[in-house]
Amino acid sequence: MVKRFSVAAFSLMVFVFSFAGPTRCISQTQLNPRLTTKIARSVKRKEPDWRYVVGFCTCPPLLPSQLFDDFAQWDRRRANGTRERVGMQIYRIGSQKEISDFMKGFRTQRWTGGARVQKYDLGDEAYLVDDSQKNNGSIVKIANPVQIWMRKNNLVLNIDGELEGTVIRFAQYALQDLPRN
């Protein structure tokens, strides 16, 4: 009984939405193709063992003037059988002042929670945040303790991973595929 109702309800929803026209989410996707998909092609050409997985988040906006976000993850199996993962979040922000104030938080270590922070020469502004020292002796292990926060024009990117070299490589892949303006 419940199964029939679910199938009938789903069929009705498909019928109704097929006449409703495109929703705002679909049109946003068509107007703003996923940047991570483009980046994934570059990664695949250079490092084919990485597997790309599209991400979605119903999180509150990073900043009030956020226009859209794009989430993805890559993973691969290492030679020793363990898995390595890299996460990437890209936010398009409408206010340069908000971006500037947000990035200032890394200079003042407001967002870092005691992690090691160093300015990095990528994009318009970037900070490498390394929390790996918390994995030595801490009760809770941080899965991806290294991250880079980077600004390029009106985009803010966060790339996280286990290894600094991998995180920086993925930031470089992202930079080559981001829109120029």
N, C-alpha and C positions, 0 to 999 in steps of 0.2 A: 504494500500500500504506500509506504513512505517513498520507496524507490520510484514508483510510477508518478507520484506527485512531483518529485524532484525533476524527473525527466520532462514531465509536462511543463513545469514552471520554467525550466531551462529553455525548452522549445519556444515557449511564449516570449521569453526575454529576447531570444535570438530574432524572432519574428518582429517584435516591436522595435528593436534597435536597428534592424535592417532597413526600416523606413524612417528612422529618426535622423539619419544623416550623420556626418562625422561629429564626434564629440570634441571638446576642447583639447583633451589629452592627445587624441590622434592627430589633430591638426598641428599641435605644438611639435609632435614628433616629426611630422612631415616638414615643417618649417625649420626645425632645429635638429638635423640628424645627429645621432649620438656621436659625440666626439670620441668616446672610448672605442667605438667600432672602427673608426679610422686608425686610431692608435694600435688597436689589436692587429690590423693588417701589417703595420710596420714591425711589430713585435714578432709576428708569425714568420715574416721574411727573414729576420735576423736570428731568431731563437725559436725554431719550430716546435720545440718540446713544451712550450707554455700553452696551456688551455685557457681560453677566454670565456668568462661567464658574465653575462649582463646582470646588473644589479638594479634593484629598485628600493627606494626608501620613502617611508611616509613620515620622515622626521620633520621637525619644525625647521624653518629656514635657518641657514647658517647666519645670515644677516638679514635685516628687515627688507632691504631692497632686492633680495634674491629674485632673479627672473626665471632661472631653471637650474636643475642639477642633473648630473649624469654619474652613475655609480657602476663600477665593474670590479671584477676580481680575476686574477690569473693564478693558476696553480700548475705545478709540475712535480713529477716524482724524481727525486735525486738518485744518484747511483747507489747510495746505501739504503734505498727503499723508503726513506722519510719523504714527507711532502713539504714543499715550499709554497708560500702564498704571498701574493702582492695585491693590495687593495688600492683602488684609485677613486677619488671623488673629485668631480669638477663642478664648480659653482659659477654661474654667470651672475654678476652683481651689478645693479643699476647705479650705485653711488660710489664714486671714487673716494670720497671722504670715509665712507664706511669701510672700504677695503684698506685704506691707509691706517685707520684707527685699529682695525683688526690685526694687521701685520705688525703694528707697533707693539702689540701684546707679546710678540716673540722677542723683540729687542729688550723689553722690560721684564721678560720671563713671567708675564702674567698668566699665560696659558700652559706653561710647561710642567707644572707640578714637581719641580725639583730635578727634572731631566737635564742632561747636558745639551746646550743649545749652541749652535755656531751658524753664523751667517754663511750663506753658500752662494756662489756666483752662477745662478741659473735664472732665466726669465728676467723680469723687472726687479724682483726681490725674492729671496728664498732663505729659509731657515731649516737646517737639519736638526731634528730633535731626537736624541738617543736616550732611551729609557732602559737600555739593556743592563745597566748596573743593578737595577731592581731585581733582575732574574737571579742574581747571586745571593742566595740566602733568604729570598723573599718567599713567603708562603704561597702567594699566587703568582704564577709565571705569566709574563706578558707574552702573548703569542707573536705579535709583530711589534717589537719595541722600538724600531727605527722608523722615523717618518720624515718626510720633507713637506713643508708648507711653502707654496710658491705662488707668486702673483705674476700674471702676464696680461697686460691691458686690463680688461674688466673681468678676467677669470681668476678664480682662486682654486688652486689644486692642492689636494692632500694625497700623498702616496705613502703607503706604509708597507713594511715588510720586516723580515727577520735580519737581513743582512744589508749593511750600508751600501755596498757596491750595487746590489740589485735594485735598491730603491732609487739610487742616483741614475742608473741606466734607464729605468722606466720613466723617470722625470725627463730625461733627455729625449726618449721616444715621444713623450707627450709634447714637449716643446716643438719638435720638428713638425708635428701634425696639427697644432693649434691654429685657428684662424689668425691671419696677420694683423688684423685690426679689431 
